[in-house]
Amino acid sequence: MINIALPKGRLGEKVYDIFEKAGYACPSIKEESRKLIFENNGVRYFWVKPSDVAIYVERGAADVGVAGKDILLEYEPDVYELLDLNMGKCKMAVAGKSDFKDNTDKTLRVATKFPNIAGKYYKSKSREIDIIKLNGSIELAPILDLSDVIVDIVETGATLKENDLKPFENIVQISARFISNKVSFKFKNSEIIKMCENITEYIDK
């Protein structure tokens, strides 16, 4: 049995479609129900919050799973990153008010859900920052002068535009990654490698 952690939501549904095409179908997963675990033909799927997938895989509750590169960079779980699924594409960027000018004499106030990514990025630029960790509505921070800039995921940029903000610098490209627990990769190696090969055929290049 291979345990697969899928992220809840649109991305998880798209990912499941790839697994289904690759020969790992589990019809009950598409039924309307409150169930979280689904089994069929040697695979067990379960839905989890996207930010929790890497924890389930790292701790061995799941053998493999699908997590965003943003989660992997932020939390640095001890897992193997096996494939870029080329899905859920976006970027991590620095954004702020359109008239923002960085005064390097002052500590830069940075609001973000991703303190580790933001910290490493500005450390590489030798820029002194004050990180303000927020959990939602990051765009509000510069508007209400809580921060100078934000570090956040940008897909289309529409939300920024609607709030009179704009991206200034791209930090890293983000997409969904197929990851594996390190012990599982050792003991279920042939099954996981075969799964990788089968999935690869259905990834949009």
Secondary structure as GFF3:
##gff-version 3
##sequence-region A 1 205
A	DSSP	beta_strand	2	7	.	.	.	ID=ss1
A	DSSP	alpha_helix	10	21	.	.	.	ID=ss2
A	DSSP	three_ten_helix	27	30	.	.	.	ID=ss3
A	DSSP	beta_strand	37	40	.	.	.	ID=ss4
A	DSSP	beta_strand	43	48	.	.	.	ID=ss5
A	DSSP	three_ten_helix	50	52	.	.	.	ID=ss6
A	DSSP	alpha_helix	53	58	.	.	.	ID=ss7
A	DSSP	beta_strand	64	68	.	.	.	ID=ss8
A	DSSP	alpha_helix	69	75	.	.	.	ID=ss9
A	DSSP	beta_strand	80	84	.	.	.	ID=ss10
A	DSSP	beta_strand	90	97	.	.	.	ID=ss11
A	DSSP	beta_strand	108	112	.	.	.	ID=ss12
A	DSSP	alpha_helix	115	124	.	.	.	ID=ss13
A	DSSP	beta_strand	129	133	.	.	.	ID=ss14
A	DSSP	alpha_helix	140	143	.	.	.	ID=ss15
A	DSSP	beta_strand	149	154	.	.	.	ID=ss16
A	DSSP	alpha_helix	158	162	.	.	.	ID=ss17
A	DSSP	beta_strand	165	174	.	.	.	ID=ss18
A	DSSP	beta_strand	176	180	.	.	.	ID=ss19
A	DSSP	alpha_helix	182	187	.	.	.	ID=ss20
A	DSSP	alpha_helix	189	200	.	.	.	ID=ss21
###
